[in-house]
């Protein structure tokens, strides 16, 4: 008789969309890239993520709090965790999606014929993702029952909106010189509504109805913190809490270079 289960096994079996853990995660994708779910993600003041409804009345988009109203693009896919043979849904950032798209094209337009080791390193805005592919071998994918990702997103939305306040920023303490600097940059830009020299936008492919900035790395490097923050907001990118807590211009620059790579 067993009254417990290893914490790692419990974590991997929970029916919610999971972020990749730091280090290596070996998976077998159970869905081709065309079947992955693309969604927009907001963050509550408590740091919990919830999906954007993509409607005019989205509570995230309509929040008066900048941290909540901004969103970033993510992907979600069903995978087989090779460590325990369980099906899970993982969240895939844009940079990792781009790397998997390259693997997909090089491997005959498929990502389901071999295992992949997903790599996550660094902290905060210095987080980096990479992927290594394993040798090809056959697996009967039909034997696995996939999670309904749309339903999982709906449940995540209901849980976060029913738990966290997204309408006010409460009484969050401001610690450190860099925090003050970044918050000041946000406030001064909002107040002045500066007309910054940002290149024109272009329509997004697929189902996106927004336009994103076309920027080169050199153009980003030439900007100051205030201008970089403007680009982040104009591109509807969520600036992570780690950046506000201990970020630098280099951190913000790297974040934009990574997340604007898809444009």
C-alpha positions, 0 to 999 in steps of 0.5 A: 500500500502506498500513501505517497508519490514522488513530488517530481512524478506528481508535478509531471502528472498535473493536468495543467500547462507547464513551463519548462524546468531549468536544465534538460527536459526530454520529450516525444512530441505527440502533435505536429507543429501545425496542431500546436495551440498558439495563444496570448498570455497575460500575467496577474499581479501575483505572477500567475499566467492566464490566456488572453481571450482575444476579445475587446472585453478581455479582462487582461487587455482591459486591466489598468495595470501595465504588467497585466494588460501586456501579453506575449505569444506562447505555444502549447503542445502535448508531449510524452515525458520520457522520464516517466512515460506520462502525457503532459502539456508544455508551454513553448516560448517563441524562441524555442518554437522557432528552433523546433520549426527549423528541426521540423523542416529539416526532418521531413516536416515532422517532429513526432518521429524522434525524441527531443531534449529541450534545454533551458538555461539562465535566469530571468531575462538571461534565460535561453532555450535550445533543442537537441534531437535524438536518434529516430525511432518509431513510437505508436502515438495513437496509444496516448490520450491527448489533453484538450489544450483549449479546455486547459486554457479555459480552466487556467483563465477561470482559476487565475481570474477567480484568485488574483486581483488584476485591476490594481497593483496593490502596495508593491514595494519598490526595492533597488535603484534599478527598479526605480529607474525602470519604473520611472522610465515607464511612468515618464514615457506614459506621461509624455507619450513621446513620439519615438522613432520606431520603424513601421509595422507589418501585419502578422501572418497566421491568425494574428490581427496585430502588427509588430515592429520591424527592428534590427538588432543594431536599432535596438542596441542604439535605444535607451531604456525608455525607448526599449520599454516603448518597443516592448509595449508597442509589440505587446510583449510582457516584460517579466517581473524579473526585469523590473526587480533586477533588470538592466538595459542589457537584460531588456535588450536581450529580451526584445532580441529574443522575442522579436525574432519571430517578426 
